[in-house]
């Protein structure tokens, strides 16, 4: 069996902790090169400079570099004929989105933004639960993705690299709008938000109000760790802890509050949503419907980011 090849751009802590082991144990895939600006410690993999990297014949590229470099490497990868898997945020603005969509269609290559929480069974179960009519109308949603301050050398504190925590935390809550509610008709007049900023956006909130239901999203650093989402209906509520980010070997729960009782649905700690995501990609990457779906989702996500970013 001929293995598919993948090149890695800018592997950092997240890649080393969560992604490398998943790719390395895939029997049908070979990591064939790593582009890294500083001296690499990956002794088992070929390290390439930028010019040499984009002359390789990779099937896929995995982009794990700082946010502000995504645009450059997505375009170079598509022009080189690679399928593109990119960590969130895919882009921090939409200036080159049309070019990227054009290249993806022309080259018949997948573009994919990695939101791993979408590939955990808890997400599929949640989608089913919130659509059950017995709970009545969905009234409002409250979500938190907040965490303590990081080391000040972290790229997220550097405008030229990470450009803040809106792109690291709030994008997850924007993905709820995109992947769970498919809400693309957001009126700027129905959005309120606050950003606390120094050199970059550190923390804040945004609310989205419309005739259907209201959403209250709190995000950012410098706070107690909180990672959850809760849905309030006429007759019940559904709460999910550790929704956006899940530790390995730790069970996750959905708690349903109704009829003065609490029902808890426990999900096995053995479930690996990172593996699930890559299984989905490698199974479907050449299908036109799969490519079109992810082009549209990426486009929607960036439009939502731009809408929020344009509100002062």
C-alpha positions as a Markdown table, in Angstrom:
| # | Residue | x | y | z |
|---|---|---|---|---|
| 1 | Unk | 0.0 | 0.0 | 0.0 |
| 2 | Unk | 1.3 | 3.4 | -1.0 |
| 3 | Unk | 1.1 | 5.8 | 1.9 |
| 4 | Unk | -0.2 | 9.3 | 1.7 |
| 5 | Unk | 2.3 | 11.9 | 2.6 |
| 6 | Unk | 1.9 | 15.0 | 4.9 |
| 7 | Unk | 4.1 | 18.0 | 5.5 |
| 8 | Unk | 3.9 | 19.9 | 8.8 |
| 9 | Unk | 4.3 | 23.7 | 9.0 |
| 10 | Unk | 5.3 | 25.2 | 12.3 |
| 11 | Unk | 4.7 | 22.5 | 14.8 |
| 12 | Unk | 4.2 | 23.8 | 18.3 |
| 13 | Unk | 3.0 | 22.7 | 21.7 |
| 14 | Unk | -0.5 | 21.7 | 20.6 |
| 15 | Unk | 0.8 | 19.7 | 17.7 |
| 16 | Unk | 3.3 | 17.9 | 19.9 |
| 17 | Unk | 0.8 | 17.2 | 22.6 |
| 18 | Unk | -2.3 | 16.2 | 20.6 |
| 19 | Unk | -1.6 | 15.8 | 16.9 |
| 20 | Unk | 1.8 | 14.2 | 16.3 |
| 21 | Unk | 0.9 | 10.8 | 18.0 |
| 22 | Unk | -2.3 | 10.6 | 16.0 |
| 23 | Unk | -0.6 | 11.1 | 12.6 |
| 24 | Unk | 2.4 | 9.0 | 13.5 |
| 25 | Unk | 0.4 | 5.9 | 14.3 |
| 26 | Unk | -1.8 | 6.1 | 11.1 |
| 27 | Unk | -0.6 | 3.2 | 9.0 |
| 28 | Unk | -1.7 | 4.8 | 5.7 |
| 29 | Unk | 0.1 | 8.1 | 6.3 |
| 30 | Unk | 3.7 | 9.2 | 6.3 |
| 31 | Unk | 5.1 | 12.5 | 7.8 |
| 32 | Unk | 7.5 | 13.4 | 5.0 |
| 33 | Unk | 8.8 | 16.8 | 6.0 |
| 34 | Unk | 8.6 | 19.6 | 8.6 |
| 35 | Unk | 8.9 | 23.3 | 8.0 |
| 36 | Unk | 10.2 | 25.0 | 11.1 |
| 37 | Unk | 12.0 | 28.3 | 11.4 |
| 38 | Unk | 14.1 | 27.4 | 14.4 |
| 39 | Unk | 16.2 | 24.3 | 15.1 |
| 40 | Unk | 13.9 | 21.3 | 15.3 |
| 41 | Unk | 14.0 | 18.5 | 17.8 |
| 42 | Unk | 12.2 | 16.1 | 15.5 |
| 43 | Unk | 15.1 | 13.9 | 14.8 |
| 44 | Unk | 12.9 | 11.2 | 13.1 |
| 45 | Unk | 11.5 | 13.6 | 10.5 |
| 46 | Unk | 13.1 | 15.5 | 7.6 |
| 47 | Unk | 13.4 | 19.2 | 8.3 |
| 48 | Unk | 13.1 | 21.5 | 5.3 |
| 49 | Unk | 13.6 | 25.2 | 4.6 |
| 50 | Unk | 10.6 | 27.0 | 3.0 |
| 51 | Unk | 11.9 | 26.8 | -0.6 |
| 52 | Unk | 12.5 | 23.1 | -0.4 |
| 53 | Unk | 9.3 | 22.4 | 1.5 |
| 54 | Unk | 7.0 | 23.7 | -1.2 |
| 55 | Unk | 8.9 | 21.8 | -3.9 |
| 56 | Unk | 7.9 | 18.5 | -2.2 |
| 57 | Unk | 5.0 | 16.4 | -3.5 |
| 58 | Unk | 3.0 | 16.1 | -0.3 |
| 59 | Unk | -0.6 | 14.9 | -0.4 |
| 60 | Unk | -1.5 | 17.0 | 2.6 |
| 61 | Unk | -0.1 | 19.8 | 4.7 |
| 62 | Unk | -0.9 | 20.5 | 8.3 |
| 63 | Unk | -0.5 | 24.1 | 9.3 |
| 64 | Unk | 0.3 | 24.7 | 13.0 |
| 65 | Unk | 2.2 | 28.0 | 12.8 |
| 66 | Unk | 1.2 | 31.3 | 14.4 |
| 67 | Unk | -2.2 | 32.7 | 13.3 |
| 68 | Unk | -0.9 | 35.6 | 11.3 |
| 69 | Unk | 1.1 | 33.2 | 9.0 |
| 70 | Unk | -1.8 | 31.0 | 8.1 |
| 71 | Unk | -2.9 | 33.1 | 5.1 |
| 72 | Unk | 0.6 | 32.9 | 3.5 |
| 73 | Unk | 1.0 | 29.2 | 4.0 |
| 74 | Unk | -2.5 | 28.2 | 3.0 |
| 75 | Unk | -2.0 | 30.0 | -0.4 |
| 76 | Unk | 1.4 | 28.6 | -1.0 |
| 77 | Unk | 0.2 | 25.1 | -0.1 |
| 78 | Unk | -2.7 | 25.2 | -2.5 |
| 79 | Unk | -0.5 | 26.6 | -5.3 |
| 80 | Unk | 1.8 | 23.6 | -4.6 |
| 81 | Unk | -1.1 | 21.2 | -4.9 |
| 82 | Unk | -1.5 | 20.1 | -1.3 |
| 83 | Unk | -4.7 | 19.4 | 0.6 |
| 84 | Unk | -4.8 | 21.9 | 3.5 |
| 85 | Unk | -5.6 | 21.1 | 7.1 |
| 86 | Unk | -5.2 | 24.2 | 9.2 |
| 87 | Unk | -5.5 | 24.9 | 12.9 |
| 88 | Unk | -8.1 | 27.5 | 14.0 |
| 89 | Unk | -8.4 | 30.3 | 13.1 |
| 90 | Unk | -8.1 | 29.4 | 9.4 |
| 91 | Unk | -7.7 | 33.2 | 8.8 |
| 92 | Unk | -7.9 | 36.2 | 11.0 |
| 93 | Unk | -9.5 | 38.3 | 8.2 |
| 94 | Unk | -11.1 | 37.7 | 4.9 |
| 95 | Unk | -8.9 | 39.7 | 2.6 |
| 96 | Unk | -7.6 | 36.7 | 0.7 |
| 97 | Unk | -10.6 | 34.4 | 1.2 |
| 98 | Unk | -11.8 | 34.7 | -2.4 |
| 99 | Unk | -8.3 | 33.8 | -3.7 |
| 100 | Unk | -8.2 | 30.8 | -1.4 |
| 101 | Unk | -11.6 | 29.6 | -2.4 |
| 102 | Unk | -10.7 | 30.0 | -6.0 |
| 103 | Unk | -7.4 | 28.0 | -5.6 |
| 104 | Unk | -9.2 | 25.3 | -3.7 |
| 105 | Unk | -11.8 | 24.8 | -6.4 |
| 106 | Unk | -9.3 | 25.1 | -9.3 |
| 107 | Unk | -6.9 | 22.6 | -7.8 |
| 108 | Unk | -9.7 | 20.4 | -6.4 |
| 109 | Unk | -8.1 | 20.5 | -3.0 |
| 110 | Unk | -9.7 | 20.3 | 0.5 |
| 111 | Unk | -9.4 | 23.2 | 2.9 |
| 112 | Unk | -10.2 | 22.2 | 6.4 |
| 113 | Unk | -10.3 | 24.2 | 9.7 |
| 114 | Unk | -9.6 | 22.0 | 12.8 |
| 115 | Unk | -12.3 | 22.3 | 15.4 |
| 116 | Unk | -11.8 | 19.0 | 17.2 |
| 117 | Unk | -14.8 | 19.3 | 19.5 |
| 118 | Unk | -17.1 | 18.9 | 16.5 |
| 119 | Unk | -15.9 | 15.3 | 16.2 |
| 120 | Unk | -16.6 | 14.1 | 19.7 |
| 121 | Unk | -19.8 | 12.0 | 20.3 |
| 122 | Unk | -20.9 | 14.6 | 22.8 |
| 123 | Unk | -21.4 | 17.1 | 19.9 |
| 124 | Unk | -23.5 | 14.7 | 17.9 |
| 125 | Unk | -25.6 | 13.9 | 20.9 |
| 126 | Unk | -26.0 | 17.6 | 21.7 |
| 127 | Unk | -27.3 | 18.4 | 18.2 |
| 128 | Unk | -29.9 | 15.7 | 18.6 |
| 129 | Unk | -31.0 | 16.8 | 22.1 |
| 130 | Unk | -31.5 | 20.5 | 21.2 |
| 131 | Unk | -33.7 | 19.6 | 18.3 |
| 132 | Unk | -36.1 | 17.5 | 20.4 |
| 133 | Unk | -39.5 | 19.3 | 20.4 |
| 134 | Unk | -40.5 | 18.1 | 23.8 |
| 135 | Unk | -38.3 | 20.7 | 25.5 |
| 136 | Unk | -40.2 | 23.6 | 23.9 |
| 137 | Unk | -38.6 | 26.7 | 22.4 |
| 138 | Unk | -34.9 | 27.4 | 22.9 |
| 139 | Unk | -34.7 | 30.7 | 24.8 |
| 140 | Unk | -31.1 | 31.4 | 25.4 |
| 141 | Unk | -27.5 | 30.0 | 25.4 |
| 142 | Unk | -24.7 | 30.8 | 27.8 |
| 143 | Unk | -21.1 | 29.7 | 27.0 |
| 144 | Unk | -17.8 | 30.3 | 28.7 |
| 145 | Unk | -14.3 | 29.6 | 27.4 |
| 146 | Unk | -12.0 | 31.4 | 29.8 |
| 147 | Unk | -8.6 | 30.5 | 31.3 |
| 148 | Unk | -5.7 | 31.9 | 33.3 |
| 149 | Unk | -3.0 | 34.1 | 31.8 |
| 150 | Unk | -0.3 | 32.3 | 29.8 |
| 151 | Unk | 3.4 | 32.9 | 29.7 |
| 152 | Unk | 4.0 | 36.4 | 28.4 |
| 153 | Unk | 6.3 | 35.0 | 25.7 |
| 154 | Unk | 3.3 | 33.1 | 24.2 |
| 155 | Unk | 2.6 | 34.1 | 20.6 |
| 156 | Unk | -1.0 | 35.1 | 21.4 |
| 157 | Unk | 0.3 | 38.2 | 23.2 |
| 158 | Unk | 2.2 | 39.3 | 20.0 |
| 159 | Unk | 0.2 | 41.2 | 17.5 |
| 160 | Unk | 2.4 | 40.2 | 14.6 |
| 161 | Unk | 2.0 | 36.5 | 15.4 |
| 162 | Unk | -1.1 | 35.4 | 17.3 |
| 163 | Unk | -2.9 | 38.8 | 17.7 |
| 164 | Unk | -4.8 | 38.0 | 20.9 |
| 165 | Unk | -7.2 | 35.7 | 22.5 |
| 166 | Unk | -10.3 | 36.5 | 20.4 |
| 167 | Unk | -8.8 | 34.3 | 17.8 |
| 168 | Unk | -7.9 | 31.6 | 20.3 |
| 169 | Unk | -11.1 | 31.4 | 22.4 |
| 170 | Unk | -14.0 | 33.4 | 20.9 |
| 171 | Unk | -13.6 | 31.5 | 17.6 |
| 172 | Unk | -14.8 | 28.4 | 19.4 |
| 173 | Unk | -18.1 | 30.1 | 20.3 |
| 174 | Unk | -18.4 | 31.5 | 16.8 |
| 175 | Unk | -18.1 | 27.9 | 15.6 |
| 176 | Unk | -21.2 | 27.1 | 17.7 |
| 177 | Unk | -23.1 | 29.7 | 15.5 |
| 178 | Unk | -21.6 | 28.2 | 12.4 |
| 179 | Unk | -21.7 | 24.4 | 13.0 |
| 180 | Unk | -24.6 | 24.0 | 15.5 |
| 181 | Unk | -27.0 | 26.8 | 14.6 |
| 182 | Unk | -25.9 | 27.5 | 11.0 |
| 183 | Unk | -26.8 | 31.1 | 11.8 |
| 184 | Unk | -25.6 | 33.4 | 8.9 |
| 185 | Unk | -28.2 | 36.1 | 9.2 |
| 186 | Unk | -26.8 | 38.0 | 12.1 |
| 187 | Unk | -27.7 | 41.6 | 12.3 |
| 188 | Unk | -24.9 | 43.8 | 13.5 |
| 189 | Unk | -27.5 | 45.9 | 15.4 |
| 190 | Unk | -28.4 | 42.9 | 17.4 |
| 191 | Unk | -24.8 | 42.3 | 18.7 |
| 192 | Unk | -23.3 | 43.8 | 21.8 |
| 193 | Unk | -19.7 | 43.2 | 22.8 |
| 194 | Unk | -16.8 | 44.3 | 25.0 |
| 195 | Unk | -13.1 | 43.6 | 24.5 |
| 196 | Unk | -10.5 | 44.3 | 27.2 |
| 197 | Unk | -7.3 | 45.1 | 25.3 |
| 198 | Unk | -3.7 | 46.0 | 25.9 |
| 199 | Unk | -1.5 | 45.3 | 22.9 |
| 200 | Unk | -3.9 | 42.6 | 21.8 |
| 201 | Unk | -7.5 | 41.6 | 22.7 |
| 202 | Unk | -7.2 | 39.7 | 26.0 |
| 203 | Unk | -10.8 | 39.0 | 27.2 |
| 204 | Unk | -14.4 | 40.0 | 26.7 |
| 205 | Unk | -17.9 | 38.9 | 25.8 |
| 206 | Unk | -20.4 | 39.2 | 23.0 |
| 207 | Unk | -24.1 | 38.7 | 22.9 |
| 208 | Unk | -26.2 | 37.9 | 19.9 |
| 209 | Unk | -29.9 | 38.7 | 20.1 |
| 210 | Unk | -32.6 | 37.9 | 17.6 |
| 211 | Unk | -36.3 | 36.8 | 17.4 |
| 212 | Unk | -35.3 | 33.1 | 18.0 |
| 213 | Unk | -33.1 | 33.1 | 21.0 |
| 214 | Unk | -30.3 | 35.0 | 22.7 |
| 215 | Unk | -26.7 | 34.0 | 23.1 |
| 216 | Unk | -24.2 | 35.1 | 25.8 |
| 217 | Unk | -20.6 | 34.2 | 25.1 |
| 218 | Unk | -17.7 | 35.0 | 27.5 |
| 219 | Unk | -14.1 | 34.4 | 26.4 |
| 220 | Unk | -10.4 | 35.1 | 27.0 |
| 221 | Unk | -7.4 | 34.9 | 29.4 |
| 222 | Unk | -6.7 | 36.2 | 32.9 |
| 223 | Unk | -9.7 | 34.4 | 34.4 |
| 224 | Unk | -10.6 | 31.2 | 36.2 |
| 225 | Unk | -10.7 | 28.2 | 33.9 |
| 226 | Unk | -14.2 | 27.7 | 32.6 |
| 227 | Unk | -15.1 | 25.7 | 29.5 |
| 228 | Unk | -18.8 | 25.0 | 29.1 |
| 229 | Unk | -22.1 | 25.7 | 27.3 |
| 230 | Unk | -25.7 | 25.6 | 28.5 |
| 231 | Unk | -29.0 | 25.7 | 26.6 |
| 232 | Unk | -32.2 | 27.0 | 28.3 |
| 233 | Unk | -35.5 | 25.9 | 26.9 |
| 234 | Unk | -39.1 | 26.5 | 28.0 |
| 235 | Unk | -39.2 | 23.2 | 29.9 |
| 236 | Unk | -35.6 | 22.2 | 30.6 |
| 237 | Unk | -31.9 | 23.0 | 30.2 |
| 238 | Unk | -28.9 | 21.1 | 28.9 |
| 239 | Unk | -25.4 | 21.7 | 30.3 |
| 240 | Unk | -22.1 | 20.5 | 28.9 |
| 241 | Unk | -18.9 | 20.9 | 30.8 |
| 242 | Unk | -15.5 | 20.7 | 29.1 |
| 243 | Unk | -17.3 | 21.2 | 25.8 |
| 244 | Unk | -14.6 | 23.0 | 23.7 |
| 245 | Unk | -11.5 | 21.3 | 25.1 |
| 246 | Unk | -11.4 | 17.8 | 26.6 |
| 247 | Unk | -8.6 | 16.2 | 28.5 |
| 248 | Unk | -7.6 | 12.6 | 27.5 |
| 249 | Unk | -8.6 | 9.9 | 30.0 |
| 250 | Unk | -11.3 | 12.2 | 31.5 |
| 251 | Unk | -15.0 | 11.4 | 31.0 |
| 252 | Unk | -17.3 | 14.2 | 29.8 |
| 253 | Unk | -20.9 | 14.7 | 30.7 |
| 254 | Unk | -24.1 | 16.1 | 29.4 |
| 255 | Unk | -26.5 | 17.1 | 32.2 |
| 256 | Unk | -30.2 | 17.5 | 31.5 |
| 257 | Unk | -32.3 | 19.4 | 34.0 |
| 258 | Unk | -36.1 | 18.7 | 33.6 |
| 259 | Unk | -39.1 | 17.8 | 35.8 |
| 260 | Unk | -37.0 | 18.7 | 38.9 |
| 261 | Unk | -34.6 | 16.0 | 38.1 |
| 262 | Unk | -31.0 | 15.8 | 36.7 |
| 263 | Unk | -30.1 | 13.2 | 34.1 |
| 264 | Unk | -26.4 | 12.7 | 33.3 |
| 265 | Unk | -25.1 | 11.2 | 30.1 |
| 266 | Unk | -21.5 | 10.1 | 30.5 |
| 267 | Unk | -19.2 | 9.7 | 27.5 |
| 268 | Unk | -16.2 | 7.3 | 27.7 |
| 269 | Unk | -12.8 | 8.7 | 28.3 |
| 270 | Unk | -11.4 | 6.4 | 25.6 |
| 271 | Unk | -13.0 | 8.5 | 22.8 |
| 272 | Unk | -10.4 | 10.4 | 20.9 |
| 273 | Unk | -11.9 | 13.3 | 18.9 |
| 274 | Unk | -8.5 | 14.0 | 17.3 |
| 275 | Unk | -8.5 | 10.6 | 15.8 |
| 276 | Unk | -12.2 | 11.0 | 14.8 |
| 277 | Unk | -11.4 | 14.2 | 12.9 |
| 278 | Unk | -8.5 | 12.8 | 10.9 |
| 279 | Unk | -10.5 | 9.6 | 10.1 |
| 280 | Unk | -13.2 | 11.9 | 8.7 |
| 281 | Unk | -10.7 | 13.9 | 6.6 |
| 282 | Unk | -8.7 | 11.0 | 5.2 |
| 283 | Unk | -11.9 | 9.1 | 4.3 |
| 284 | Unk | -13.6 | 11.9 | 2.5 |
| 285 | Unk | -11.0 | 14.5 | 1.3 |
| 286 | Unk | -11.4 | 13.7 | -2.4 |
| 287 | Unk | -15.2 | 14.0 | -2.4 |
| 288 | Unk | -16.5 | 17.1 | -4.0 |
| 289 | Unk | -19.4 | 17.4 | -1.6 |
| 290 | Unk | -17.0 | 17.2 | 1.4 |
| 291 | Unk | -14.7 | 19.8 | -0.1 |
| 292 | Unk | -17.7 | 22.1 | -0.9 |
| 293 | Unk | -19.1 | 21.7 | 2.6 |
| 294 | Unk | -15.8 | 22.8 | 4.3 |
| 295 | Unk | -15.3 | 25.7 | 1.8 |
| 296 | Unk | -18.7 | 27.0 | 2.9 |
| 297 | Unk | -18.1 | 26.4 | 6.6 |
| 298 | Unk | -14.7 | 28.2 | 6.5 |
| 299 | Unk | -16.3 | 31.1 | 4.5 |
| 300 | Unk | -19.2 | 31.3 | 7.1 |
| 301 | Unk | -16.7 | 31.3 | 10.0 |
| 302 | Unk | -14.6 | 34.1 | 8.5 |
| 303 | Unk | -17.7 | 36.2 | 7.8 |
| 304 | Unk | -18.8 | 35.9 | 11.4 |
| 305 | Unk | -15.3 | 36.8 | 12.6 |
| 306 | Unk | -15.3 | 39.9 | 10.3 |
| 307 | Unk | -18.8 | 40.9 | 11.5 |
| 308 | Unk | -17.7 | 40.8 | 15.2 |
| 309 | Unk | -14.3 | 42.4 | 14.4 |
| 310 | Unk | -16.0 | 45.4 | 12.7 |
| 311 | Unk | -18.2 | 46.3 | 15.7 |
| 312 | Unk | -16.5 | 48.9 | 17.9 |
